[in-house]
Amino acid sequence: NDTKTDSQLFHLDPEDYKQVKVFINLSNIHHENGPLTVLKASRSKQILNQIKDPFSRVSDDTISGLTNDNDFLECTSPVGTAFAVDTCSCFHMGSRTRLGNRIVLLITYLRFPGIVEPGRTSNIDFKNLGINLPDHEYANKLFKFLRPRYLTI
């Protein structure tokens, strides 16, 4: 199946300005079992400045038109290897499993408060990034994105 959805497309995580996710391999990870693939933060910032929407899932065609092969880290490695990634600053994708499974322990660190600081609609400074996104539009996109992950029981 070559259909790519959700985390299988390149994206940034929207929870904060910065966060650290530590991926610890609990199985051997090879290209065929869907490794985490991360784009350098410097290149990610350039792409974000071009696409202007921090919530978008970015197609492979768009990413390949804006990057070189050496801009990526494909996190293939043996059991016990760990990778720490700022997933708010680095476009990333994973879980494109072709054969077998990818089993990882994921530990996430967010500074408190993790989603939105008091008195703000966003922890991301869109204006500093050159993105003019009205607060109500941002809030609608944020809560639409977060609802399935955080608000279901």
N, CA, C and O atoms as a GROMACS GRO file, in nm:
protein
  612
    1ASN      N    1   0.084  -0.118   0.000
    1ASN     CA    2   0.000   0.000   0.000
    1ASN      C    3   0.089   0.124   0.000
    1ASN      O    4   0.168   0.144   0.092
    2ASP      N    5   0.077   0.207  -0.103
    2ASP     CA    6   0.158   0.328  -0.113
    2ASP      C    7   0.087   0.454  -0.067
    2ASP      O    8   0.140   0.564  -0.081
    3THR      N    9  -0.033   0.440  -0.011
    3THR     CA   10  -0.106   0.556   0.039
    3THR      C   11  -0.038   0.609   0.164
    3THR      O   12  -0.004   0.533   0.255
    4LYS      N   13  -0.018   0.740   0.169
    4LYS     CA   14   0.048   0.802   0.283
    4LYS      C   15  -0.048   0.900   0.349
    4LYS      O   16  -0.104   0.987   0.282
    5THR      N   17  -0.067   0.886   0.480
    5THR     CA   18  -0.155   0.976   0.554
    5THR      C   19  -0.092   1.012   0.688
    5THR      O   20   0.002   0.947   0.734
    6ASP      N   21  -0.144   1.117   0.749
    6ASP     CA   22  -0.109   1.159   0.884
    6ASP      C   23   0.042   1.163   0.907
    6ASP      O   24   0.113   1.237   0.838
    7SER      N   25   0.093   1.084   1.002
    7SER     CA   26   0.235   1.091   1.038
    7SER      C   27   0.326   1.034   0.930
    7SER      O   28   0.448   1.046   0.940
    8GLN      N   29   0.269   0.972   0.827
    8GLN     CA   30   0.350   0.922   0.716
    8GLN      C   31   0.388   1.033   0.618
    8GLN      O   32   0.470   1.012   0.529
    9LEU      N   33   0.329   1.150   0.635
    9LEU     CA   34   0.364   1.268   0.556
    9LEU      C   35   0.452   1.359   0.642
    9LEU      O   36   0.442   1.358   0.765
   10PHE      N   37   0.538   1.437   0.578
   10PHE     CA   38   0.623   1.529   0.653
   10PHE      C   39   0.537   1.633   0.722
   10PHE      O   40   0.442   1.687   0.664
   11HIS      N   41   0.572   1.662   0.848
   11HIS     CA   42   0.496   1.758   0.928
   11HIS      C   43   0.580   1.806   1.045
   11HIS      O   44   0.685   1.749   1.077
   12LEU      N   45   0.532   1.914   1.108
   12LEU     CA   46   0.587   1.962   1.234
   12LEU      C   47   0.485   1.934   1.341
   12LEU      O   48   0.365   1.938   1.314
   13ASP      N   49   0.529   1.905   1.462
   13ASP     CA   50   0.436   1.887   1.574
   13ASP      C   51   0.400   2.026   1.629
   13ASP      O   52   0.489   2.110   1.644
   14PRO      N   53   0.271   2.050   1.660
   14PRO     CA   54   0.227   2.185   1.695
   14PRO      C   55   0.219   2.217   1.843
   14PRO      O   56   0.170   2.324   1.878
   15GLU      N   57   0.265   2.130   1.930
   15GLU     CA   58   0.238   2.147   2.072
   15GLU      C   59   0.304   2.268   2.136
   15GLU      O   60   0.250   2.323   2.232
   16ASP      N   61   0.420   2.311   2.086
   16ASP     CA   62   0.492   2.420   2.153
   16ASP      C   63   0.595   2.478   2.056
   16ASP      O   64   0.603   2.436   1.940
   17TYR      N   65   0.675   2.575   2.104
   17TYR     CA   66   0.787   2.627   2.025
   17TYR      C   67   0.889   2.518   2.001
   17TYR      O   68   0.938   2.498   1.890
   18LYS      N   69   0.919   2.447   2.108
   18LYS     CA   70   1.020   2.342   2.107
   18LYS      C   71   0.968   2.226   2.191
   18LYS      O   72   0.889   2.246   2.284
   19GLN      N   73   1.010   2.108   2.157
   19GLN     CA   74   0.986   1.992   2.242
   19GLN      C   75   1.092   1.889   2.205
   19GLN      O   76   1.149   1.894   2.096
   20VAL      N   77   1.115   1.797   2.293
   20VAL     CA   78   1.209   1.690   2.262
   20VAL      C   79   1.132   1.559   2.268
   20VAL      O   80   1.067   1.528   2.368
   21LYS      N   81   1.142   1.484   2.160
   21LYS     CA   82   1.090   1.348   2.160
   21LYS      C   83   1.211   1.255   2.148
   21LYS      O   84   1.296   1.270   2.060
   22VAL      N   85   1.216   1.159   2.239
   22VAL     CA   86   1.324   1.060   2.238
   22VAL      C   87   1.264   0.930   2.188
   22VAL      O   88   1.172   0.875   2.250
   23PHE      N   89   1.316   0.880   2.077
   23PHE     CA   90   1.272   0.755   2.016
   23PHE      C   91   1.376   0.650   2.050
   23PHE      O   92   1.491   0.661   2.008
   24ILE      N   93   1.337   0.547   2.125
   24ILE     CA   94   1.428   0.439   2.161
   24ILE      C   95   1.382   0.313   2.088
   24ILE      O   96   1.270   0.266   2.108
   25ASN      N   97   1.468   0.260   2.005
   25ASN     CA   98   1.432   0.142   1.926
   25ASN      C   99   1.419   0.019   2.013
   25ASN      O  100   1.513  -0.020   2.083
   26LEU      N  101   1.303  -0.043   2.009
   26LEU     CA  102   1.280  -0.170   2.077
   26LEU      C  103   1.285  -0.286   1.980
   26LEU      O  104   1.271  -0.402   2.018
   27SER      N  105   1.306  -0.254   1.854
   27SER     CA  106   1.330  -0.356   1.750
   27SER      C  107   1.435  -0.298   1.655
   27SER      O  108   1.459  -0.178   1.654
   28ASN      N  109   1.496  -0.385   1.576
   28ASN     CA  110   1.590  -0.337   1.474
   28ASN      C  111   1.510  -0.259   1.370
   28ASN      O  112   1.407  -0.306   1.322
   29ILE      N  113   1.557  -0.141   1.337
   29ILE     CA  114   1.486  -0.055   1.243
   29ILE      C  115   1.565  -0.048   1.113
   29ILE      O  116   1.682  -0.008   1.111
   30HIS      N  117   1.498  -0.089   1.005
   30HIS     CA  118   1.556  -0.086   0.870
   30HIS      C  119   1.466   0.000   0.782
   30HIS      O  120   1.356   0.036   0.823
   31HIS      N  121   1.511   0.032   0.664
   31HIS     CA  122   1.432   0.113   0.570
   31HIS      C  123   1.294   0.050   0.546
   31HIS      O  124   1.196   0.123   0.530
   32GLU      N  125   1.286  -0.082   0.544
   32GLU     CA  126   1.161  -0.150   0.510
   32GLU      C  127   1.055  -0.143   0.620
   32GLU      O  128   0.937  -0.159   0.591
   33ASN      N  129   1.094  -0.120   0.745
   33ASN     CA  130   0.992  -0.119   0.850
   33ASN      C  131   0.963   0.021   0.904
   33ASN      O  132   0.931   0.038   1.021
   34GLY      N  133   0.974   0.120   0.817
   34GLY     CA  134   0.921   0.253   0.845
   34GLY      C  135   0.995   0.338   0.944
   34GLY      O  136   0.936   0.382   1.042
   35PRO      N  137   1.124   0.363   0.923
   35PRO     CA  138   1.199   0.442   1.021
   35PRO      C  139   1.150   0.586   1.028
   35PRO      O  140   1.093   0.638   0.932
   36LEU      N  141   1.173   0.648   1.142
   36LEU     CA  142   1.155   0.792   1.154
   36LEU      C  143   1.253   0.857   1.058
   36LEU      O  144   1.370   0.820   1.054
   37THR      N  145   1.206   0.954   0.981
   37THR     CA  146   1.291   1.030   0.890
   37THR      C  147   1.277   1.177   0.926
   37THR      O  148   1.166   1.230   0.931
   38VAL      N  149   1.390   1.244   0.951
   38VAL     CA  150   1.391   1.380   1.003
   38VAL      C  151   1.467   1.471   0.907
   38VAL      O  152   1.572   1.434   0.854
   39LEU      N  153   1.412   1.588   0.885
   39LEU     CA  154   1.475   1.690   0.803
   39LEU      C  155   1.547   1.789   0.895
   39LEU      O  156   1.494   1.824   1.000
   40LYS      N  157   1.666   1.833   0.858
   40LYS     CA  158   1.742   1.927   0.939
   40LYS      C  159   1.657   2.048   0.976
   40LYS      O  160   1.573   2.092   0.898
   41ALA      N  161   1.680   2.102   1.096
   41ALA     CA  162   1.603   2.218   1.144
   41ALA      C  163   1.622   2.340   1.054
   41ALA      O  164   1.526   2.412   1.028
   42SER      N  165   1.743   2.363   1.006
   42SER     CA  166   1.768   2.480   0.920
   42SER      C  167   1.689   2.470   0.790
   42SER      O  168   1.632   2.569   0.744
   43ARG      N  169   1.684   2.353   0.731
   43ARG     CA  170   1.608   2.333   0.608
   43ARG      C  171   1.459   2.336   0.638
   43ARG      O  172   1.380   2.387   0.557
   44SER      N  173   1.418   2.283   0.752
   44SER     CA  174   1.277   2.284   0.792
   44SER      C  175   1.226   2.427   0.804
   44SER      O  176   1.114   2.457   0.762
   45LYS      N  177   1.307   2.516   0.861
   45LYS     CA  178   1.267   2.656   0.875
   45LYS      C  179   1.249   2.720   0.738
   45LYS      O  180   1.155   2.797   0.717
   46GLN      N  181   1.338   2.690   0.645
   46GLN     CA  182   1.326   2.744   0.508
   46GLN      C  183   1.197   2.694   0.442
   46GLN      O  184   1.128   2.770   0.375
   47ILE      N  185   1.166   2.568   0.462
   47ILE     CA  186   1.043   2.512   0.403
   47ILE      C  187   0.920   2.576   0.466
   47ILE      O  188   0.826   2.612   0.395
   48LEU      N  189   0.920   2.590   0.599
   48LEU     CA  190   0.807   2.653   0.666
   48LEU      C  191   0.785   2.796   0.616
   48LEU      O  192   0.671   2.838   0.598
   49ASN      N  193   0.892   2.869   0.593
   49ASN     CA  194   0.880   3.005   0.540
   49ASN      C  195   0.819   3.006   0.400
   49ASN      O  196   0.757   3.105   0.361
   50GLN      N  197   0.836   2.898   0.325
   50GLN     CA  198   0.779   2.891   0.190
   50GLN      C  199   0.635   2.842   0.191
   50GLN      O  200   0.552   2.895   0.116
   51ILE      N  201   0.603   2.742   0.273
   51ILE     CA  202   0.467   2.688   0.269
   51ILE      C  203   0.371   2.765   0.359
   51ILE      O  204   0.250   2.759   0.338
   52LYS      N  205   0.422   2.837   0.458
   52LYS     CA  206   0.346   2.929   0.544
   52LYS      C  207   0.242   2.866   0.634
   52LYS      O  208   0.175   2.939   0.708
   53ASP      N  209   0.224   2.737   0.632
   53ASP     CA  210   0.121   2.674   0.715
   53ASP      C  211   0.184   2.568   0.804
   53ASP      O  212   0.215   2.459   0.756
   54PRO      N  213   0.204   2.597   0.933
   54PRO     CA  214   0.270   2.502   1.021
   54PRO      C  215   0.188   2.376   1.048
   54PRO      O  216   0.240   2.280   1.105
   55PHE      N  217   0.061   2.375   1.008
   55PHE     CA  218  -0.024   2.258   1.031
   55PHE      C  219  -0.029   2.165   0.911
   55PHE      O  220  -0.090   2.058   0.918
   56SER      N  221   0.034   2.203   0.800
   56SER     CA  222   0.018   2.121   0.681
   56SER      C  223   0.098   1.993   0.690
   56SER      O  224   0.203   1.984   0.754
   57ARG      N  225   0.043   1.894   0.624
   57ARG     CA  226   0.115   1.771   0.596
   57ARG      C  227   0.172   1.792   0.458
   57ARG      O  228   0.097   1.823   0.364
   58VAL      N  229   0.301   1.777   0.443
   58VAL     CA  230   0.369   1.816   0.320
   58VAL      C  231   0.400   1.692   0.236
   58VAL      O  232   0.454   1.594   0.286
   59SER      N  233   0.364   1.699   0.110
   59SER     CA  234   0.383   1.584   0.020
   59SER      C  235   0.531   1.560  -0.007
   59SER      O  236   0.614   1.650   0.006
   60ASP      N  237   0.563   1.437  -0.045
   60ASP     CA  238   0.700   1.403  -0.082
   60ASP      C  239   0.747   1.487  -0.200
   60ASP      O  240   0.863   1.528  -0.206
   61ASP      N  241   0.657   1.513  -0.296
   61ASP     CA  242   0.694   1.593  -0.413
   61ASP      C  243   0.738   1.733  -0.372
   61ASP      O  244   0.838   1.785  -0.422
   62THR      N  245   0.663   1.795  -0.280
   62THR     CA  246   0.699   1.929  -0.234
   62THR      C  247   0.832   1.925  -0.160
   62THR      O  248   0.920   2.007  -0.185
   63ILE      N  249   0.847   1.829  -0.069
   63ILE     CA  250   0.972   1.817   0.009
   63ILE      C  251   1.090   1.792  -0.085
   63ILE      O  252   1.194   1.856  -0.070
   64SER      N  253   1.076   1.701  -0.179
   64SER     CA  254   1.190   1.669  -0.266
   64SER      C  255   1.228   1.787  -0.354
   64SER      O  256   1.344   1.801  -0.393
   65GLY      N  257   1.131   1.874  -0.387
   65GLY     CA  258   1.161   1.993  -0.465
   65GLY      C  259   1.236   2.100  -0.387
   65GLY      O  260   1.292   2.193  -0.446
   66LEU      N  261   1.236   2.089  -0.253
   66LEU     CA  262   1.296   2.192  -0.168
   66LEU      C  263   1.417   2.142  -0.090
   66LEU      O  264   1.474   2.218  -0.010
   67THR      N  265   1.458   2.016  -0.111
   67THR     CA  266   1.565   1.958  -0.030
   67THR      C  267   1.666   1.881  -0.116
   67THR      O  268   1.647   1.860  -0.236
   68ASN      N  269   1.773   1.842  -0.049
   68ASN     CA  270   1.873   1.753  -0.107
   68ASN      C  271   1.878   1.627  -0.020
   68ASN      O  272   1.830   1.629   0.093
   69ASP      N  273   1.933   1.520  -0.072
   69ASP     CA  274   1.941   1.394   0.003
   69ASP      C  275   2.014   1.411   0.136
   69ASP      O  276   1.980   1.344   0.234
   70ASN      N  277   2.114   1.498   0.142
   70ASN     CA  278   2.192   1.513   0.266
   70ASN      C  279   2.122   1.600   0.371
   70ASN      O  280   2.179   1.626   0.476
   71ASP      N  281   1.998   1.645   0.344
   71ASP     CA  282   1.920   1.722   0.442
   71ASP      C  283   1.844   1.631   0.539
   71ASP      O  284   1.785   1.680   0.635
   72PHE      N  285   1.845   1.500   0.516
   72PHE     CA  286   1.763   1.407   0.592
   72PHE      C  287   1.846   1.317   0.681
   72PHE      O  288   1.963   1.288   0.653
   73LEU      N  289   1.784   1.272   0.790
   73LEU     CA  290   1.838   1.164   0.872
   73LEU      C  291   1.731   1.055   0.875
   73LEU      O  292   1.621   1.077   0.926
   74GLU      N  293   1.763   0.939   0.820
   74GLU     CA  294   1.674   0.823   0.830
   74GLU      C  295   1.722   0.742   0.950
   74GLU      O  296   1.834   0.690   0.949
   75CYS      N  297   1.638   0.731   1.052
   75CYS     CA  298   1.678   0.673   1.180
   75CYS      C  299   1.671   0.521   1.178
   75CYS      O  300   1.592   0.460   1.249
   76THR      N  301   1.756   0.461   1.095
   76THR     CA  302   1.770   0.316   1.091
   76THR      C  303   1.885   0.277   1.183
   76THR      O  304   1.993   0.336   1.179
   77SER      N  305   1.860   0.176   1.267
   77SER     CA  306   1.962   0.136   1.363
   77SER      C  307   1.916   0.015   1.442
   77SER      O  308   1.799  -0.024   1.435
   78PRO      N  309   2.007  -0.047   1.519
   78PRO     CA  310   1.971  -0.166   1.595
   78PRO      C  311   1.892  -0.135   1.722
   78PRO      O  312   1.878  -0.020   1.763
   79VAL      N  313   1.840  -0.240   1.783
   79VAL     CA  314   1.768  -0.232   1.910
   79VAL      C  315   1.854  -0.154   2.010
   79VAL      O  316   1.975  -0.173   2.017
   80GLY      N  317   1.788  -0.067   2.088
   80GLY     CA  318   1.856   0.007   2.194
   80GLY      C  319   1.910   0.143   2.151
   80GLY      O  320   1.949   0.222   2.236
   81THR      N  321   1.913   0.170   2.021
   81THR     CA  322   1.958   0.301   1.975
   81THR      C  323   1.850   0.404   2.005
   81THR      O  324   1.731   0.375   1.993
   82ALA      N  325   1.892   0.525   2.042
   82ALA     CA  326   1.797   0.632   2.073
   82ALA      C  327   1.826   0.755   1.987
   82ALA      O  328   1.941   0.784   1.955
   83PHE      N  329   1.721   0.826   1.952
   83PHE     CA  330   1.730   0.951   1.878
   83PHE      C  331   1.649   1.055   1.954
   83PHE      O  332   1.535   1.028   1.992
   84ALA      N  333   1.706   1.173   1.975
   84ALA     CA  334   1.633   1.284   2.036
   84ALA      C  335   1.609   1.388   1.928
   84ALA      O  336   1.703   1.432   1.862
   85VAL      N  337   1.483   1.428   1.909
   85VAL     CA  338   1.445   1.516   1.799
   85VAL      C  339   1.354   1.626   1.851
   85VAL      O  340   1.261   1.599   1.927
   86ASP      N  341   1.379   1.750   1.809
   86ASP     CA  342   1.284   1.859   1.834
   86ASP      C  343   1.184   1.854   1.719
   86ASP      O  344   1.208   1.909   1.612
   87THR      N  345   1.071   1.789   1.742
   87THR     CA  346   0.972   1.767   1.636
   87THR      C  347   0.887   1.890   1.608
   87THR      O  348   0.804   1.888   1.517
   88CYS      N  349   0.904   1.998   1.685
   88CYS     CA  350   0.838   2.125   1.654
   88CYS      C  351   0.922   2.206   1.555
   88CYS      O  352   0.869   2.293   1.486
   89SER      N  353   1.051   2.178   1.547
   89SER     CA  354   1.142   2.253   1.461
   89SER      C  355   1.188   2.175   1.338
   89SER      O  356   1.236   2.235   1.241
   90CYS      N  357   1.173   2.044   1.339
   90CYS     CA  358   1.221   1.960   1.229
   90CYS      C  359   1.104   1.888   1.163
   90CYS      O  360   1.033   1.811   1.228
   91PHE      N  361   1.085   1.912   1.034
   91PHE     CA  362   0.987   1.831   0.962
   91PHE      C  363   1.032   1.686   0.973
   91PHE      O  364   1.151   1.655   0.967
   92HIS      N  365   0.935   1.598   0.989
   92HIS     CA  366   0.966   1.456   1.007
   92HIS      C  367   0.847   1.372   0.961
   92HIS      O  368   0.736   1.421   0.947
   93MET      N  369   0.874   1.246   0.939
   93MET     CA  370   0.768   1.150   0.905
   93MET      C  371   0.818   1.012   0.946
   93MET      O  372   0.937   0.992   0.969
   94GLY      N  373   0.725   0.918   0.953
   94GLY     CA  374   0.762   0.781   0.987
   94GLY      C  375   0.650   0.686   0.956
   94GLY      O  376   0.549   0.722   0.895
   95SER      N  377   0.668   0.564   0.998
   95SER     CA  378   0.566   0.459   0.989
   95SER      C  379   0.528   0.420   0.848
   95SER      O  380   0.416   0.374   0.826
   96ARG      N  381   0.617   0.436   0.754
   96ARG     CA  382   0.591   0.386   0.618
   96ARG      C  383   0.639   0.241   0.610
   96ARG      O  384   0.737   0.209   0.542
   97THR      N  385   0.569   0.158   0.680
   97THR     CA  386   0.609   0.018   0.693
   97THR      C  387   0.583  -0.058   0.563
   97THR      O  388   0.473  -0.055   0.509
   98ARG      N  389   0.687  -0.125   0.515
   98ARG     CA  390   0.676  -0.209   0.396
   98ARG      C  391   0.687  -0.356   0.433
   98ARG      O  392   0.632  -0.443   0.366
   99LEU      N  393   0.759  -0.382   0.544
   99LEU     CA  394   0.784  -0.519   0.586
   99LEU      C  395   0.812  -0.518   0.735
   99LEU      O  396   0.893  -0.439   0.783
  100GLY      N  397   0.746  -0.605   0.809
  100GLY     CA  398   0.771  -0.613   0.953
  100GLY      C  399   0.708  -0.498   1.029
  100GLY      O  400   0.613  -0.435   0.981
  101ASN      N  401   0.761  -0.470   1.147
  101ASN     CA  402   0.710  -0.365   1.234
  101ASN      C  403   0.824  -0.277   1.282
  101ASN      O  404   0.939  -0.319   1.285
  102ARG      N  405   0.789  -0.156   1.319
  102ARG     CA  406   0.881  -0.064   1.385
  102ARG      C  407   0.829  -0.047   1.527
  102ARG      O  408   0.721   0.007   1.547
  103ILE      N  409   0.906  -0.094   1.624
  103ILE     CA  410   0.862  -0.085   1.763
  103ILE      C  411   0.959   0.009   1.835
  103ILE      O  412   1.079  -0.018   1.844
  104VAL      N  413   0.905   0.120   1.886
  104VAL     CA  414   0.987   0.218   1.957
  104VAL      C  415   0.919   0.260   2.086
  104VAL      O  416   0.796   0.258   2.097
  105LEU      N  417   0.999   0.297   2.183
  105LEU     CA  418   0.951   0.362   2.303
  105LEU      C  419   0.967   0.510   2.277
  105LEU      O  420   1.076   0.556   2.243
  106LEU      N  421   0.859   0.587   2.293
  106LEU     CA  422   0.862   0.730   2.267
  106LEU      C  423   0.844   0.806   2.398
  106LEU      O  424   0.745   0.786   2.469
  107ILE      N  425   0.939   0.892   2.429
  107ILE     CA  426   0.933   0.976   2.548
  107ILE      C  427   0.929   1.121   2.500
  107ILE      O  428   1.016   1.163   2.423
  108THR      N  429   0.828   1.196   2.544
  108THR     CA  430   0.811   1.334   2.501
  108THR      C  431   0.835   1.429   2.617
  108THR      O  432   0.782   1.409   2.726
  109TYR      N  433   0.914   1.533   2.594
  109TYR     CA  434   0.933   1.638   2.693
  109TYR      C  435   0.880   1.769   2.636
  109TYR      O  436   0.924   1.815   2.532
  110LEU      N  437   0.783   1.828   2.707
  110LEU     CA  438   0.731   1.961   2.676
  110LEU      C  439   0.749   2.046   2.800
  110LEU      O  440   0.729   1.999   2.912
  111ARG      N  441   0.787   2.171   2.781
  111ARG     CA  442   0.793   2.259   2.896
  111ARG      C  443   0.649   2.288   2.940
  111ARG      O  444   0.557   2.281   2.859
  112PHE      N  445   0.629   2.322   3.067
  112PHE     CA  446   0.496   2.352   3.116
  112PHE      C  447   0.464   2.498   3.085
  112PHE      O  448   0.554   2.580   3.103
  113PRO      N  449   0.347   2.535   3.041
  113PRO     CA  450   0.238   2.449   2.996
  113PRO      C  451   0.266   2.402   2.855
  113PRO      O  452   0.316   2.478   2.772
  114GLY      N  453   0.234   2.280   2.827
  114GLY     CA  454   0.271   2.218   2.702
  114GLY      C  455   0.201   2.268   2.579
  114GLY      O  456   0.262   2.272   2.472
  115ILE      N  457   0.074   2.308   2.589
  115ILE     CA  458   0.003   2.340   2.466
  115ILE      C  459  -0.005   2.490   2.443
  115ILE      O  460   0.037   2.537   2.338
  116VAL      N  461  -0.057   2.567   2.536
  116VAL     CA  462  -0.071   2.711   2.515
  116VAL      C  463  -0.045   2.785   2.645
  116VAL      O  464  -0.100   2.750   2.750
  117GLU      N  465   0.039   2.887   2.640
  117GLU     CA  466   0.066   2.970   2.756
  117GLU      C  467  -0.057   3.051   2.792
  117GLU      O  468  -0.134   3.088   2.704
  118PRO      N  469  -0.078   3.080   2.921
  118PRO     CA  470  -0.194   3.160   2.961
  118PRO      C  471  -0.196   3.295   2.890
  118PRO      O  472  -0.092   3.361   2.878
  119GLY      N  473  -0.314   3.335   2.843
  119GLY     CA  474  -0.330   3.463   2.776
  119GLY      C  475  -0.290   3.463   2.630
  119GLY      O  476  -0.292   3.568   2.566
  120ARG      N  477  -0.252   3.346   2.575
  120ARG     CA  478  -0.213   3.338   2.434
  120ARG      C  479  -0.299   3.236   2.364
  120ARG      O  480  -0.354   3.146   2.427
  121THR      N  481  -0.311   3.250   2.234
  121THR     CA  482  -0.381   3.148   2.157
  121THR      C  483  -0.283   3.048   2.098
  121THR      O  484  -0.324   2.944   2.046
  122SER      N  485  -0.152   3.079   2.106
  122SER     CA  486  -0.052   2.990   2.049
  122SER      C  487   0.082   3.014   2.114
  122SER      O  488   0.112   3.127   2.152
  123ASN      N  489   0.162   2.912   2.128
  123ASN     CA  490   0.300   2.927   2.172
  123ASN      C  491   0.393   2.952   2.054
  123ASN      O  492   0.510   2.984   2.074
  124ILE      N  493   0.344   2.939   1.933
  124ILE     CA  494   0.426   2.959   1.814
  124ILE      C  495   0.414   3.105   1.773
  124ILE      O  496   0.303   3.157   1.757
  125ASP      N  497   0.526   3.172   1.754
  125ASP     CA  498   0.527   3.312   1.716
  125ASP      C  499   0.521   3.322   1.563
  125ASP      O  500   0.623   3.339   1.496
  126PHE      N  501   0.398   3.311   1.509
  126PHE     CA  502   0.380   3.311   1.364
  126PHE      C  503   0.426   3.441   1.300
  126PHE      O  504   0.485   3.439   1.192
  127LYS      N  505   0.399   3.554   1.365
  127LYS     CA  506   0.437   3.683   1.306
  127LYS      C  507   0.588   3.692   1.288
  127LYS      O  508   0.635   3.745   1.188
  128ASN      N  509   0.664   3.641   1.384
  128ASN     CA  510   0.809   3.639   1.372
  128ASN      C  511   0.854   3.550   1.256
  128ASN      O  512   0.960   3.573   1.197
  129LEU      N  513   0.775   3.449   1.223
  129LEU     CA  514   0.806   3.361   1.110
  129LEU      C  515   0.757   3.419   0.978
  129LEU      O  516   0.779   3.359   0.872
  130GLY      N  517   0.690   3.537   0.984
  130GLY     CA  518   0.638   3.597   0.862
  130GLY      C  519   0.505   3.539   0.819
  130GLY      O  520   0.467   3.552   0.702
  131ILE      N  521   0.433   3.475   0.912
  131ILE     CA  522   0.305   3.413   0.879
  131ILE      C  523   0.195   3.494   0.945
  131ILE      O  524   0.191   3.507   1.067
  132ASN      N  525   0.106   3.549   0.864
  132ASN     CA  526  -0.006   3.626   0.916
  132ASN      C  527  -0.128   3.536   0.921
  132ASN      O  528  -0.196   3.518   0.821
  133LEU      N  529  -0.155   3.481   1.038
  133LEU     CA  530  -0.265   3.389   1.057
  133LEU      C  531  -0.353   3.444   1.168
  133LEU      O  532  -0.309   3.449   1.283
  134PRO      N  533  -0.477   3.485   1.137
  134PRO     CA  534  -0.563   3.541   1.243
  134PRO      C  535  -0.581   3.442   1.357
  134PRO      O  536  -0.586   3.321   1.336
  135ASP      N  537  -0.591   3.496   1.481
  135ASP     CA  538  -0.601   3.412   1.600
  135ASP      C  539  -0.714   3.311   1.590
  135ASP      O  540  -0.695   3.195   1.626
  136HIS      N  541  -0.831   3.352   1.543
  136HIS     CA  542  -0.943   3.259   1.538
  136HIS      C  543  -0.917   3.146   1.439
  136HIS      O  544  -0.959   3.033   1.461
  137GLU      N  545  -0.847   3.177   1.328
  137GLU     CA  546  -0.814   3.073   1.230
  137GLU      C  547  -0.715   2.974   1.290
  137GLU      O  548  -0.727   2.853   1.272
  138TYR      N  549  -0.616   3.028   1.363
  138TYR     CA  550  -0.519   2.941   1.428
  138TYR      C  551  -0.588   2.850   1.529
  138TYR      O  552  -0.565   2.729   1.530
  139ALA      N  553  -0.674   2.909   1.614
  139ALA     CA  554  -0.743   2.831   1.717
  139ALA      C  555  -0.827   2.721   1.654
  139ALA      O  556  -0.826   2.608   1.702
  140ASN      N  557  -0.899   2.751   1.546
  140ASN     CA  558  -0.980   2.649   1.480
  140ASN      C  559  -0.894   2.535   1.428
  140ASN      O  560  -0.928   2.418   1.445
  141LYS      N  561  -0.782   2.568   1.365
  141LYS     CA  562  -0.692   2.464   1.314
  141LYS      C  563  -0.631   2.384   1.428
  141LYS      O  564  -0.622   2.261   1.420
  142LEU      N  565  -0.588   2.454   1.534
  142LEU     CA  566  -0.526   2.385   1.647
  142LEU      C  567  -0.621   2.286   1.710
  142LEU      O  568  -0.585   2.170   1.730
  143PHE      N  569  -0.743   2.329   1.743
  143PHE     CA  570  -0.834   2.240   1.812
  143PHE      C  571  -0.886   2.130   1.722
  143PHE      O  572  -0.915   2.020   1.770
  144LYS      N  573  -0.898   2.155   1.594
  144LYS     CA  574  -0.935   2.049   1.500
  144LYS      C  575  -0.824   1.943   1.499
  144LYS      O  576  -0.852   1.823   1.497
  145PHE      N  577  -0.699   1.989   1.500
  145PHE     CA  578  -0.585   1.897   1.499
  145PHE      C  579  -0.574   1.820   1.630
  145PHE      O  580  -0.547   1.700   1.628
  146LEU      N  581  -0.593   1.888   1.744
  146LEU     CA  582  -0.570   1.826   1.873
  146LEU      C  583  -0.686   1.738   1.920
  146LEU      O  584  -0.664   1.643   1.995
  147ARG      N  585  -0.808   1.767   1.877
  147ARG     CA  586  -0.925   1.695   1.929
  147ARG      C  587  -0.909   1.543   1.925
  147ARG      O  588  -0.932   1.479   2.028
  148PRO      N  589  -0.874   1.484   1.814
  148PRO     CA  590  -0.865   1.338   1.815
  148PRO      C  591  -0.754   1.284   1.904
  148PRO      O  592  -0.762   1.171   1.950
  149ARG      N  593  -0.650   1.363   1.927
  149ARG     CA  594  -0.536   1.314   2.005
  149ARG      C  595  -0.552   1.336   2.154
  149ARG      O  596  -0.505   1.254   2.233
  150TYR      N  597  -0.619   1.445   2.194
  150TYR     CA  598  -0.617   1.482   2.334
  150TYR      C  599  -0.753   1.487   2.401
  150TYR      O  600  -0.760   1.481   2.524
  151LEU      N  601  -0.860   1.499   2.327
  151LEU     CA  602  -0.987   1.523   2.390
  151LEU      C  603  -1.081   1.404   2.387
  151LEU      O  604  -1.190   1.411   2.445
  152THR      N  605  -1.045   1.296   2.323
  152THR     CA  606  -1.131   1.178   2.323
  152THR      C  607  -1.109   1.097   2.450
  152THR      O  608  -1.000   1.097   2.507
  153ILE      N  609  -1.212   1.029   2.493
  153ILE     CA  610  -1.203   0.949   2.616
  153ILE      C  611  -1.201   0.801   2.579
  153ILE      O  612  -1.193   0.715   2.667
   0.00000   0.00000   0.00000
